[in-house]
């Protein structure tokens, strides 16, 4: 009985703490999970994705070495800006999913990033792609997924941890999310924050930091992004917010690199 009362006291305390930690967009939201939990969850999720070969056709890194060289180079340049939290802690593993009809990308805790060939081929230059990549990296670095999981699973998992019954929790959660990517939805605040950090990261590179805004313009002009929109809700002022962040950082005009991006796309099946 004393143990249960102690658990309830912790839950009440954490609930109040959670409310106080979510008011500032730049301050990480209250998160019940540790950084090590992020890494373990990502590992379990990636294992689920890799084992679901009928649903997720992952391009082989050896067979498509050139394509992975390009995409990993983009990733490395963003991580080397010094602006990405946990740049040297998380795995930052990139997977390319072979599906030309799905225009989507997603990321999970621990630095696992997934990009559909449909998305890659729908873009025109490196700036647009690194804008999307940096957006996904920001979801990971700002720990948006486990902050959301705190709301969905936090109390249950905390109880399991305190009572010694949580051995298979990460496996179960990863399997549930891998089987339904709609559960990866983020709040509008999280999306705004990921957009903002996409600009911050890219502003430290050769690329134009407004790339993610150009991607949003494509979404507005061509209504063929239903899957992406299901996991990344659109908002009418996201482009304006990106441009305002770019202006606040000094209005640096970077490169778009259409020719080299075309070379990357040519390495895909």
Phi, psi and omega in degrees: 000319179297323181294318180295317179298323179295318178298315180297322178298317178297316181300314179299316181297316181292326178298315178294320179296320180299319179296322184282340184265003185249008185279329183261120183300327183277350179262126181308138179293159177303132185224120182287339187264150179274169176299323176297325176296318177305314183293320179292318179298314180301319179297317180292319179297314181299322178297322177295316179298313182294332180274348180264062188294336179285328181267324182237103180270098183275127178295134180292132185291333178280314180297320182248048182303316183296318179296318179291329176299316179297307187292326177288331175294318176301313181300313183297319180296322178291318180294328182282000179290340184081005182259347185269118177299143178063027181300327181254008182253313182282165184288322182051058179263129180255134174238138174253122180263123182279098178199099185284346182267352180252119180257093186200163173207151176205164181219153178230165183308153177089357175094025178265122186240133184233129181230126177281144177299331177299320177292312183303317183284343179279346182265162187249342184203171183294325181299318178295315182294314180292336173296315177292316180300315180295324176300314179293320178298324180294322176303321180288309185295327178273001174059042181294321184297311182285339172293320176292321179295332176301320179290319186279320187236354192307305184295318179299315182290322177300316178299317179298319180295316182290330182263002176077029183240027190252015187304322185253012185298313183297321179299316181295313180296316180298317180296318179298316182288322180294330181277351179209091186294346178298337180287357178271008181300142177247160177289165178298322178298317178298319179295317177299318182294320178296322176299314182300314182286337172300318178293315182299313181297310185291335180294341179266007181243185176287341188278155175290128187285354180269012184303321181293329176292322177297323176297317179297323177298322176297319179297321180292321185281329184236109183281053180237033179243039186298323181290315179300317182293334180292332179252351179224078185307132182280158176214140189297336183254016180295320179297317180297319179296318178299313180296323179294321178295318178299317178296320180296334180269004174112004176058039177291128178265112182261186181274156175251328172058062178294317185297313181290328177293322177300324177295319177300311181299324182293344180273356180270156178291000000 
